Amino acid sequence: MRLFPTTLLALCLLGTFPTACCSNASPSTHSCQTPDETPAEPSALQVTQLGSGELNAAGQTWPYQLLKLEVPGRAPTYAQWFPPRKPGVSPIVMLTKPYDGIAWTGEAVDAKWAARGAGIHPDDSEPHHGPGSSPIAFTPTTPEIIAGEAFIYLFHDFGVLAVFGRFYAGGDLQNDRDDMNAGMRFLAQAPNVDTKRIGVFGGSWGGYEALYAAADAPSTVVPAVGVALAPLSDFAAEVDYVSRVVPSRVSNPDLRTRYQQFFEPYFRRIHATTGGDPTTPGTDYTRWTAAHLASTVQTPFLILHDDWDTLIPVEHTRALVSQAPRRFTPLYLQNLTTVDWNTLPPDHGPLLTAHGGPVITMSVGHLMVALGAADQPLYVPHAQGTVRAWLQGVHAAQAQGRDVSDVVPRLLELTDPRVVMFEPSLGTLQPGAAFIAQEVNAVWGTGFTDVNVRSVLAPGLPTP
């Protein structure tokens, strides 16, 4: 379930654009070719460095490594690692990358998909592919693209680990879960990692990977904070939704077919792990439900979800939150009219797309406020006018009598004294408290200031 690109808004921070290069690049694949063994505990995780490069931005350089991570008895996992540059230990953000196509692994499956290029292709690397199977989308990425997405965290002296799930390469649910666990195991043994300040971020299928990365994390590296956008959190409920709920809501036969075709590749991977439909005797979903996550995840997560999401219904997040409200904090994007199931396409909802900028602003802000040092300026990117547009929708929902109490904690977070709001296209900087006061005043007609905005917002939003 692909989500909008999360390339961050701060790529021109301080007036410069980041560039990245491989030190051992192949001109045909732009991959890094020279293998190099990195010491690792042989009984735990074997780490092989396949290549290296660097990101150049804002007059600074951040080296990275392209890694193969191997746990005995499992398929290899691949990751791009930006080690912390500062002496001592630093915070880390782990990015889950389920769909990004990488061409530097040396595996035939990656070379095959790289040769196909971006587009829709047969899902023929998945073992259960056959006649009638639906194709999947493939999006190639490069170390340069990943470096751009990591830049906002690197600029704050965080380390970044991007872990690739390689959906296109086949496998099943357990394989994806193993990939994320390999990433966490790597952080448990990597040098200069502040194991008390690890964050994890992912959306959609990557949101599922983020939740399970936290659920399965070794005890020494349990993430301190997580953000998941429209995550798949209950596979039994998801199969039931697609198989039985969607047909009960959607009468348009063409739209029903679109749903079935879209989810068919996912069902193959789900059934390969669980044994089949949850109503079938002998299948096992016990480790793939909201109840399992509620009982195993110790990391506090911010979960953002559009209430018109037709791929992963918002009811699944509501159910997860209800089971562990102290660990799972939601922010719901609320549409104001009635859902017409026969006109809505299968996607993550109109507001998650329309307000993609504020969603990333709040996600990045949440991670950095939780992980940043006590005296560290935290530059949070935003695009001019986008936060105000989102708040105007919140105001309209409030006027309809909707519960919008989940909004104030996100606004208060951006008033943290360390936060500086950065608008990259204009190059402007503004203290977070002044920015939030300005935006709330513009929408609600109030007269808040940077001095009092935290105290006056704490009880709730102004009356519409």
C-alpha positions as CSV (number, residue, x, y, z in Angstrom):
1,M,0.0,0.0,0.0
2,R,2.1,2.8,-1.3
3,L,2.0,6.2,0.4
4,F,2.8,9.7,-1.0
5,P,6.6,10.4,-1.2
6,T,8.1,11.6,2.1
7,T,11.0,13.5,0.7
8,L,11.3,16.2,3.2
9,L,10.7,19.9,2.8
10,A,14.1,21.1,4.1
11,L,16.2,20.1,1.1
12,C,17.3,23.6,0.6
13,L,18.1,24.4,4.2
14,L,20.5,27.3,4.6
15,G,20.3,27.9,0.8
16,T,22.0,24.8,-0.4
17,F,20.8,21.5,-1.9
18,P,22.1,18.2,-0.7
19,T,24.0,16.0,-3.1
20,A,25.2,12.5,-2.6
21,C,27.7,10.3,-4.4
22,C,29.0,6.8,-4.2
23,S,32.7,6.4,-3.8
24,N,32.6,3.2,-5.8
25,A,29.8,3.8,-8.3
26,S,29.1,1.7,-11.3
27,P,28.1,4.0,-14.3
28,S,25.4,1.5,-15.3
29,T,23.7,1.1,-12.0
30,H,25.0,3.9,-9.8
31,S,25.6,1.2,-7.2
32,C,28.6,0.9,-4.9
33,Q,30.5,-2.2,-5.8
34,T,33.5,-2.9,-3.5
35,P,32.6,-5.3,-0.7
36,D,34.2,-4.8,2.7
37,E,33.6,-6.8,5.8
38,T,32.5,-4.9,8.9
39,P,33.3,-6.6,12.3
40,A,30.2,-8.2,13.8
41,E,29.3,-10.8,16.4
42,P,29.2,-14.1,14.4
43,S,26.4,-15.5,16.6
44,A,24.1,-12.5,16.2
45,L,24.3,-10.4,13.0
46,Q,26.8,-10.4,10.2
47,V,27.3,-7.0,8.6
48,T,28.9,-6.7,5.2
49,Q,29.6,-3.3,3.7
50,L,28.8,-3.3,0.0
51,G,29.7,0.3,-0.8
52,S,30.0,3.8,0.5
53,G,29.3,7.4,-0.4
54,E,28.6,10.8,1.1
55,L,26.0,13.4,1.3
56,N,27.1,17.0,0.7
57,A,24.7,19.7,1.9
58,A,24.8,23.0,3.8
59,G,28.5,23.1,3.4
60,Q,28.9,19.8,5.3
61,T,29.6,16.2,4.5
62,W,27.9,13.1,5.9
63,P,29.3,9.7,4.9
64,Y,27.1,6.7,4.4
65,Q,27.5,2.9,4.0
66,L,25.4,0.4,2.0
67,L,25.0,-2.7,4.1
68,K,24.0,-6.3,3.9
69,L,22.7,-7.6,7.2
70,E,22.5,-11.3,7.8
71,V,20.9,-13.1,10.7
72,P,21.5,-16.9,10.6
73,G,18.5,-18.8,9.1
74,R,17.0,-15.7,7.4
75,A,17.2,-14.0,4.0
76,P,19.6,-11.1,3.9
77,T,18.4,-7.6,4.7
78,Y,19.8,-4.4,3.0
79,A,20.2,-1.0,4.6
80,Q,21.8,2.4,4.0
81,W,23.5,3.7,7.1
82,F,24.5,7.2,8.0
83,P,26.6,6.8,11.1
84,P,26.6,9.7,13.7
85,R,29.5,12.1,13.1
86,K,29.8,13.5,16.6
87,P,32.0,12.0,19.4
88,G,30.1,10.0,21.9
89,V,26.5,8.8,21.2
90,S,23.8,10.4,19.1
91,P,20.1,9.8,18.4
92,I,19.1,7.6,15.5
93,V,16.1,7.6,13.2
94,M,15.2,4.4,11.4
95,L,13.2,4.8,8.2
96,T,11.2,1.8,6.9
97,K,11.4,1.5,3.1
98,P,9.1,-1.3,1.9
99,Y,8.9,-0.4,-1.8
100,D,12.1,1.4,-2.8
101,G,13.9,-0.5,-5.5
102,I,17.7,-0.7,-4.9
103,A,20.3,-1.8,-7.5
104,W,23.4,-2.2,-5.4
105,T,22.8,-5.5,-3.6
106,G,24.5,-7.8,-6.1
107,E,21.4,-10.0,-6.1
108,A,19.8,-11.1,-9.4
109,V,16.3,-10.1,-8.3
110,D,17.4,-6.5,-7.8
111,A,19.2,-6.4,-11.1
112,K,16.1,-7.7,-12.8
113,W,13.8,-5.1,-11.4
114,A,16.2,-2.3,-11.9
115,A,16.3,-3.2,-15.6
116,R,12.6,-3.0,-15.8
117,G,12.5,0.5,-14.4
118,A,9.7,2.4,-12.8
119,G,6.2,1.3,-13.6
120,I,3.7,-1.6,-13.3
121,H,5.2,-5.0,-13.7
122,P,4.3,-8.7,-13.1
123,D,4.8,-9.7,-9.5
124,D,6.9,-12.6,-10.7
125,S,9.6,-12.7,-8.0
126,E,7.0,-13.6,-5.4
127,P,7.0,-17.4,-5.0
128,H,3.2,-17.7,-5.2
129,H,2.8,-15.7,-8.4
130,G,0.8,-17.4,-11.1
131,P,-2.0,-17.1,-13.7
132,G,-4.4,-14.4,-12.5
133,S,-1.9,-12.7,-10.2
134,S,-2.0,-8.9,-10.2
135,P,1.0,-6.8,-11.1
136,I,2.7,-4.4,-8.7
137,A,4.2,-1.0,-8.9
138,F,8.0,-0.6,-8.9
139,T,9.8,2.6,-7.9
140,P,13.6,2.6,-8.2
141,T,15.6,4.6,-5.7
142,T,19.2,5.6,-5.3
143,P,21.5,6.3,-2.4
144,E,21.2,10.0,-3.4
145,I,17.4,10.0,-3.0
146,I,17.6,8.3,0.4
147,A,20.3,10.8,1.4
148,G,17.9,13.6,0.6
149,E,15.2,12.1,2.7
150,A,17.6,11.6,5.6
151,F,19.1,15.2,5.4
152,I,16.8,16.9,7.9
153,Y,17.8,14.4,10.6
154,L,21.5,14.4,9.6
155,F,21.6,18.2,9.9
156,H,20.6,17.8,13.5
157,D,23.5,15.4,14.2
158,F,21.2,12.3,14.2
159,G,22.3,9.1,12.6
160,V,19.9,7.6,10.1
161,L,19.3,3.9,9.1
162,A,17.1,3.2,6.0
163,V,16.0,-0.4,6.0
164,F,14.7,-1.8,2.7
165,G,11.8,-4.3,2.7
166,R,12.0,-4.9,-1.1
167,F,8.3,-5.8,-1.6
168,Y,9.1,-6.5,-5.3
169,A,11.6,-9.2,-4.4
170,G,8.8,-11.5,-3.0
171,G,8.7,-13.1,0.4
172,D,6.0,-12.9,3.0
173,L,5.0,-11.0,6.1
174,Q,7.6,-12.7,8.3
175,N,10.3,-11.8,5.8
176,D,9.4,-8.1,6.1
177,R,9.3,-8.4,9.8
178,D,12.7,-10.0,9.8
179,D,14.1,-7.2,7.7
180,M,13.1,-4.6,10.3
181,N,14.4,-6.7,13.2
182,A,17.7,-7.0,11.4
183,G,17.8,-3.2,11.3
184,M,17.2,-3.0,15.0
185,R,19.8,-5.6,15.7
186,F,22.3,-3.6,13.7
187,L,21.6,-0.5,15.9
188,A,22.1,-2.7,19.0
189,Q,25.7,-3.3,17.9
190,A,26.6,-0.2,15.9
191,P,29.0,2.3,17.5
192,N,28.0,5.8,18.7
193,V,24.3,5.0,18.9
194,D,22.3,6.5,21.8
195,T,20.2,3.4,22.5
196,K,17.8,5.5,24.6
197,R,17.1,7.9,21.7
198,I,16.0,5.8,18.7
199,G,13.0,6.8,16.6
200,V,11.3,4.8,13.8
201,F,9.2,6.2,11.0
202,G,7.1,4.6,8.2
203,G,3.8,4.9,6.3
204,S,1.2,2.4,5.2
205,W,3.0,-1.0,4.7
206,G,6.0,0.8,6.0
207,G,3.9,1.8,9.0
208,Y,3.3,-1.9,9.7
209,E,7.0,-2.4,9.4
210,A,7.6,0.5,11.9
211,L,5.2,-1.0,14.4
212,Y,6.7,-4.4,14.2
213,A,10.3,-3.0,14.3
214,A,9.3,-1.7,17.7
215,A,7.5,-4.8,18.7
216,D,10.4,-7.1,18.0
217,A,13.3,-4.7,19.0
218,P,16.0,-6.2,21.2
219,S,15.6,-5.0,24.7
220,T,18.7,-2.8,24.5
221,V,17.4,-0.7,21.6
222,V,13.6,-0.4,22.1
223,P,12.7,2.8,20.2
224,A,11.9,5.8,22.3
225,V,9.4,7.2,19.8
226,G,7.7,6.1,16.6
227,V,5.5,7.7,13.9
228,A,3.3,5.6,11.6
229,L,1.2,7.1,8.8
230,A,-2.0,5.0,8.0
231,P,-0.3,1.8,9.2
232,L,-1.6,-1.7,8.6
233,S,-1.9,-2.8,12.2
234,D,-4.2,-5.9,12.1
235,F,-3.9,-8.3,9.2
236,A,-6.9,-10.5,10.2
237,A,-9.1,-7.3,10.2
238,E,-7.6,-6.2,6.9
239,V,-8.3,-9.5,5.2
240,D,-11.9,-9.3,6.5
241,Y,-12.2,-5.7,5.4
242,V,-11.2,-6.5,1.8
243,S,-13.0,-9.8,1.5
244,R,-16.3,-9.0,3.2
245,V,-16.6,-5.3,4.2
246,V,-15.7,-3.7,0.9
247,P,-18.1,-5.9,-1.1
248,S,-20.9,-4.9,1.4
249,R,-20.2,-1.2,0.8
250,V,-19.2,-1.0,-2.8
251,S,-21.9,-1.9,-5.4
252,N,-20.0,-0.7,-8.4
253,P,-18.6,-3.9,-10.0
254,D,-15.6,-2.2,-11.7
255,L,-14.6,-0.6,-8.4
256,R,-14.9,-3.9,-6.6
257,T,-12.6,-5.4,-9.2
258,R,-10.1,-2.6,-8.6
259,Y,-10.0,-3.5,-4.9
260,Q,-9.5,-7.2,-5.5
261,Q,-6.7,-6.6,-8.0
262,F,-5.0,-4.1,-5.8
263,F,-4.9,-6.4,-2.8
264,E,-4.2,-9.7,-4.5
265,P,-0.4,-9.3,-4.2
266,Y,-0.7,-8.4,-0.6
267,F,-3.0,-11.4,0.1
268,R,-0.4,-13.7,-1.4
269,R,2.2,-12.5,1.1
270,I,-0.2,-12.5,4.0
271,H,-1.5,-16.0,3.3
272,A,2.1,-17.3,2.8
273,T,2.7,-16.5,6.5
274,T,-0.7,-17.1,8.1
275,G,-1.9,-20.0,6.1
276,G,-5.0,-18.3,4.4
277,D,-8.1,-16.4,5.2
278,P,-8.7,-15.9,9.0
279,T,-12.0,-17.8,8.8
280,T,-10.3,-20.9,7.5
281,P,-9.5,-23.6,10.1
282,G,-5.8,-24.0,10.7
283,T,-4.7,-20.5,9.8
284,D,-2.8,-18.5,12.5
285,Y,-3.0,-14.7,12.8
286,T,-2.1,-14.6,16.5
287,R,1.1,-12.6,15.8
288,W,-0.5,-10.3,13.3
289,T,-3.3,-8.4,15.1
290,A,-3.8,-5.2,17.0
291,A,-4.0,-7.3,20.2
292,H,-0.5,-8.6,19.6
293,L,0.9,-5.2,19.0
294,A,-0.9,-3.8,22.1
295,S,0.7,-6.5,24.2
296,T,4.2,-6.2,22.7
297,V,4.9,-2.7,21.6
298,Q,6.5,-0.6,24.4
299,T,7.3,2.4,22.1
300,P,5.0,5.4,22.2
301,F,3.7,5.9,18.6
302,L,2.0,8.9,17.0
303,I,-0.4,7.5,14.3
304,L,-1.8,9.8,11.7
305,H,-4.8,8.5,9.7
306,D,-7.4,9.9,7.2
307,D,-10.9,8.8,8.1
308,W,-11.7,8.3,4.5
309,D,-8.8,5.8,4.0
310,T,-10.2,3.0,1.8
311,L,-7.1,0.9,1.8
312,I,-6.6,0.6,5.6
313,P,-9.8,1.8,7.3
314,V,-9.4,4.2,10.1
315,E,-11.4,1.9,12.3
316,H,-8.3,-0.3,12.5
317,T,-6.3,2.5,14.1
318,R,-9.2,3.3,16.4
319,A,-9.2,-0.3,17.6
320,L,-5.4,-0.3,18.2
321,V,-5.6,3.0,20.1
322,S,-8.4,1.7,22.3
323,Q,-6.3,-1.3,23.4
324,A,-3.3,0.7,24.4
325,P,-4.2,4.5,24.6
326,R,-1.1,5.4,26.5
327,R,1.2,4.0,23.8
328,F,-0.7,4.8,20.6
329,T,-1.6,8.5,20.2
330,P,-3.8,9.2,17.1
331,L,-4.2,12.3,14.9
332,Y,-7.3,11.8,12.7
333,L,-7.7,13.8,9.5
334,Q,-11.4,14.3,9.4
335,N,-13.4,14.8,6.2
336,L,-16.6,16.8,6.5
337,T,-19.1,15.1,4.2
338,T,-20.5,11.6,3.9
339,V,-18.4,8.9,2.3
340,D,-19.6,7.6,-1.1
341,W,-18.0,4.3,-1.4
342,N,-18.8,4.0,-5.1
343,T,-16.8,7.1,-6.0
344,L,-13.9,6.9,-3.6
345,P,-10.8,5.3,-5.2
346,P,-8.8,2.7,-3.2
347,D,-6.2,5.0,-1.5
348,H,-5.2,6.4,1.8
349,G,-7.7,9.3,1.7
350,P,-8.0,12.7,0.2
351,L,-6.8,14.6,3.3
352,L,-3.6,12.6,3.7
353,T,-2.7,13.7,0.2
354,A,-4.0,17.3,0.4
355,H,-2.3,17.9,3.7
356,G,0.8,15.8,3.0
357,G,3.0,18.8,3.9
358,P,1.6,19.4,7.4
359,V,1.6,15.6,8.0
360,I,5.3,15.5,7.3
361,T,5.9,18.7,9.4
362,M,4.1,17.2,12.4
363,S,5.8,13.8,11.9
364,V,9.3,15.3,11.7
365,G,8.6,17.6,14.6
366,H,7.3,14.8,16.8
367,L,10.5,12.8,16.2
368,M,12.9,15.6,16.7
369,V,11.2,17.0,19.8
370,A,11.4,13.5,21.4
371,L,14.9,12.8,20.3
372,G,16.7,16.2,20.3
373,A,19.0,17.4,23.0
374,A,17.6,19.7,25.7
375,D,19.5,22.7,24.4
376,Q,19.5,21.9,20.7
377,P,17.7,24.1,18.1
378,L,15.3,21.9,16.2
379,Y,14.5,23.1,12.6
380,V,11.1,21.8,11.5
381,P,10.3,22.3,7.8
382,H,6.9,23.5,6.6
383,A,5.6,24.9,3.3
384,Q,4.0,28.3,3.3
385,G,0.3,28.2,4.0
386,T,-0.1,24.5,4.3
387,V,-0.4,24.3,8.1
388,R,-3.0,27.1,8.0
389,A,-5.0,25.2,5.3
390,W,-5.0,22.1,7.5
391,L,-6.1,24.2,10.6
392,Q,-9.0,25.7,8.5
393,G,-10.3,22.2,8.0
394,V,-9.9,21.5,11.7
395,H,-11.9,24.7,12.5
396,A,-14.7,23.5,10.1
397,A,-14.8,20.1,11.8
398,Q,-14.9,21.8,15.2
399,A,-17.8,23.9,14.0
400,Q,-19.7,20.7,13.1
401,G,-19.3,19.5,16.6
402,R,-16.5,17.0,15.8
403,D,-14.0,15.9,18.5
404,V,-10.7,17.7,17.5
405,S,-9.0,17.3,20.9
406,D,-6.2,15.3,19.2
407,V,-5.0,18.5,17.4
408,V,-3.8,20.6,20.4
409,P,-1.0,18.2,21.5
410,R,0.5,18.4,18.0
411,L,0.4,22.2,18.0
412,L,1.8,22.4,21.5
413,E,4.7,20.2,20.4
414,L,5.7,22.7,17.8
415,T,5.7,25.5,20.4
416,D,8.6,23.7,22.2
417,P,11.2,26.4,23.0
418,R,13.7,24.5,20.9
419,V,11.6,24.4,17.7
420,V,12.4,26.8,14.8
421,M,10.0,26.6,11.9
422,F,11.8,26.7,8.6
423,E,10.2,27.5,5.2
424,P,12.6,26.3,2.6
425,S,11.2,28.1,-0.5
426,L,11.4,31.4,1.3
427,G,14.4,30.6,3.5
428,T,12.6,32.1,6.6
429,L,13.0,31.0,10.2
430,Q,10.5,31.6,12.9
431,P,10.3,30.4,16.5
432,G,7.7,27.6,16.8
433,A,5.6,29.4,19.4
434,A,5.4,32.5,17.3
435,F,4.5,30.4,14.2
436,I,1.7,28.5,16.0
437,A,0.3,31.7,17.5
438,Q,0.2,33.3,14.1
439,E,-1.5,30.4,12.4
440,V,-4.1,29.9,15.2
441,N,-4.9,33.6,15.2
442,A,-5.4,33.6,11.5
443,V,-7.9,30.8,11.6
444,W,-9.7,31.4,14.9
445,G,-9.4,35.2,15.1
446,T,-7.6,35.1,18.4
447,G,-4.8,37.4,19.7
448,F,-2.4,34.8,21.1
449,T,1.4,35.6,21.3
450,D,4.5,33.5,21.4
451,V,4.6,34.2,25.2
452,N,1.1,32.9,26.0
453,V,0.2,30.5,23.2
454,R,1.3,27.4,25.2
455,S,-0.8,28.2,28.2
456,V,-3.9,29.4,26.3
457,L,-3.9,26.3,24.0
458,A,-3.3,23.8,26.8
459,P,-7.0,23.5,27.7
460,G,-8.1,23.1,24.1
461,L,-8.7,24.9,20.8
462,P,-10.5,28.3,20.9
463,T,-14.3,28.2,20.4
464,P,-15.1,28.3,16.6
